[in-house]
Amino acid sequence: SEPEKLPASVRNNASLTHQYLGELEAYFEQCILEEAQISSSNVPGDFLLMPDMFKSLDMRKSIE
């Protein structure tokens, strides 16, 4: 509703605007998830649980 607040690179392109807004929403959802994990975690430090779908097999093995 306020196109002037969009980055110039997506402002006049409906497809890019839609993609940008979707990625922005996903980013904030991830921030909320991480904040919830931090506030409810009993694990000391900055350890965050990450759903397996976001980690590659190699990454999972190196973390474990």
C-alpha positions in Angstrom: 0.0 0.0 0.0 3.1 2.3 0.3 5.2 1.5 -2.8 7.5 4.4 -2.1 8.9 2.4 0.9 9.9 -0.5 -1.3 13.4 -0.8 -2.7 13.8 0.8 -6.1 14.8 -2.5 -7.6 11.4 -4.1 -6.9 9.1 -1.1 -6.8 7.7 -1.1 -10.4 7.7 -4.9 -10.9 4.7 -6.8 -9.4 6.5 -10.2 -9.6 9.7 -8.9 -7.8 7.6 -7.0 -5.3 5.6 -10.2 -4.4 8.9 -12.1 -4.1 10.5 -9.4 -1.9 7.5 -9.2 0.4 7.4 -13.0 0.7 11.1 -13.1 1.6 10.7 -10.3 4.1 7.8 -12.1 5.8 9.8 -15.3 6.0 12.7 -13.4 7.5 10.5 -11.9 10.3 8.9 -15.3 10.9 12.3 -16.8 11.4 13.3 -14.0 13.8 10.1 -14.7 15.8 10.9 -18.4 15.9 14.5 -17.8 17.1 13.3 -15.3 19.8 10.8 -17.9 21.0 13.5 -20.6 21.1 15.9 -18.3 23.0 13.3 -17.3 25.6 12.0 -20.8 26.2 15.4 -22.6 26.1 17.0 -24.2 29.1 20.3 -24.5 27.3 22.9 -22.0 28.4 24.4 -19.8 25.7 23.2 -18.8 22.3 22.3 -22.3 21.1 19.3 -22.3 18.7 17.4 -25.3 17.5 17.1 -25.4 13.7 14.5 -27.5 11.9 16.2 -30.3 9.9 14.6 -29.0 6.7 16.9 -25.9 7.0 20.1 -27.9 7.4 22.1 -29.9 4.9 23.1 -33.4 5.8 26.7 -32.3 6.1 25.8 -29.5 8.4 23.7 -31.7 10.6 26.6 -34.2 10.9 29.1 -31.4 11.8 26.8 -30.0 14.4 26.0 -33.3 16.0 
